[in-house]
């Protein structure tokens, strides 16, 4: 694999996480427990959609086949998406929304930290730009983890349930394949082994504060590095890509 | 020298001074505003639904971001307005309860469905466009907190109208299918948008007092006419047709004349039989109920 090709795939993955998680958050519009939180979630959705745009524009340039960033989002098939399985998990209830966000933002925060210092200037620039938002996302989600974990018996039970259900999707966040290893060697990609231990500490501390039990690391779901997803992704894409697919000649 | 509380209030109104929360005010004035501001807040919040219906299907990342930002603004407007209404002595919980039990209304235009992407254009252009005309007037309304909320809201609404118009213009100039979608959306949203100003003031229950108290400063018909004159020209610029066979420009008055509106439909929809009334309230109740455990946990 050439370096450009590896970097193209790396950007696609980052973009896919952002666009899919942003989509799930956008689904929450007019569905939050109160208005202020509705706005907060829309704001996070907006941040993710914005960074998706930056990653895909870069990916499209690296690919050099004349496709646009939007082409990569709206005209790619299910098996060509590389977002982590965690990102596509549905908004089962507010606890799922928060736990998913917490687990992902805790990862994202250290990932971006690393990428900021990376040798690819463009990627470092995007990371620097988005790290600030991510710190806020993590603070917001951590706050909710603690508040709901320590809230009522019901809120604690719901949070624990969501945590147990989403935990098996966290192992995948730290998988590294040839793309990662090649770019890591060149000082571009993040070292997910290091990030894993930082993430574990962050998560453990917050779960303790939140009075939630860390689930045991049993079997971890996997597949997204190869474009194999849960059934949810196909539905997300069917909805997201509908107009562009139905009217392929149109521009919007 | 005014002596009674009524005199103080009347003098402030006559001198065009803002009435503030701690000022004396007649009970009817307070009730009128409470009703109007909460209805306005509910409209912003319920209005998030028809547009939210298209966020997940927005056809580009840019379109998705603009729509998300717009809906977020609407929610923010709802917040300012709930706060403005709270200064009159009603809590947000009470207002939400009134909404959910049908005691409080919201703008009837949101009882129409957003069927295609062009509807997102039409809502921004026409519905927000009509709202701006009304809200520009309300920047000078006599109740201070309401007037100040309107100043902030008007700034954002003009961005909303531009985003809607941009969608319509793009689609009107796009493929024949897109053009047709744009025209169809205009056909369906035109009359509901004109009805947003309400019936003629002669028929309006609340108008007379609202004028006296300077809550309202221009008549429904005058505001509607302003909107028509502005919008007809915008329609022509992008190559769409106003869906009214009787539309004509009266050179003497300098205004466009239009067909009478179907007020029976307006009353039918406002009274619960629009295409989406039940859906909108059901949605609000469902997610409010689903969020109950979160709100309870916040009280701990």
Interface residues (C-beta under 8 A of the other chain):
Chain A: X19 X23 X26 X27 X29 X30 X31 X32 X33 X34 X35 X36 X37 X38 X39 X42 X43 X45 X46 X49 X50 X52 X53 X56 X69 X70 X73 X74 X93 X94 X147 X148 X150 X151 X152 X154 X155 X158 X239 X240 X242 X243 X244 X247 X249 X250 X251 X252
Chain B: X45 X48 X49 X52 X55 X56 X57 X59 X60 X61 X62 X63 X64 X65 X68 X69 X71 X72 X75 X76 X78 X79 X82 X117 X167 X170 X171 X174 X175 X177 X178 X283 X284 X287 X290 X291 X292 X293 X294 X295 X296 X297 X298 X300
